[in-house]
Amino acid sequence: MHDWLAMGGYAQYVWPAYAVFFLVFAWDWLAPRFRRGRLLKELRGRLARERVRREKAAA
């Protein structure tokens, strides 16, 4: 097991590469979800402001 983890002496290059890959992969998977949440919050605010404007114009 130790030999496999040592990666033939290249472990100091291989494992950080794996770590960077998984960090980028996780960010690529999570970023659209964060963006969607921000967009939905912004759209709800816009709709609420538009509703208030319409109510004021109707009154």
N, C-alpha and C positions, 0 to 999 in steps of 0.2 A: 504494500500500500504506500509505503514511504517513497519508493521509487516512482510510482505513478504520480504522486503529488509533486515530486521534484521535477517532473516533466523533462527528464534527461538533462537537467541543469538549466533549463530555460523557464523555470517556474516564476522567477521574478518578472518575466515579460508576459507569460501566458496568463497568470491569474489576474493581474491588473487589467489585461485586455478583456477577459471575461467579465470582470466587474464593471468596466466602462460599457460594455455591450448591454449588460442587464440593466444598468442605470438608464441608458438611452432607450432601451426597449420599454422599460416601465414608464418613463416620461412620455414616450410616444403613445402609450396606451392610456395614460391618465390625462394628458393635456386636453384632448377633445371633451372629456367629461367636465373638467374645470371650466373650459370655454363655454360649454353649453349652459352651465349653471349661471355664469355671468350674463350671457345673452338673454336667458329667460328672465332674470331679475331686471335687466334693463328694459326689456319689452313690457314687462308688467308695469314698471314705472311709467313708461310712455303711454300705455293704455289708460292708466289711472289719470294721468295729466290730461289726456285727450277727453276722457269722460267728464272731468271737472270743467274743462273749457266748453264742452257741449251743453252741460247743465247751466252754466253761466249765460251762454248765448240764448238758451231757450227761456230763461227767466226774465 
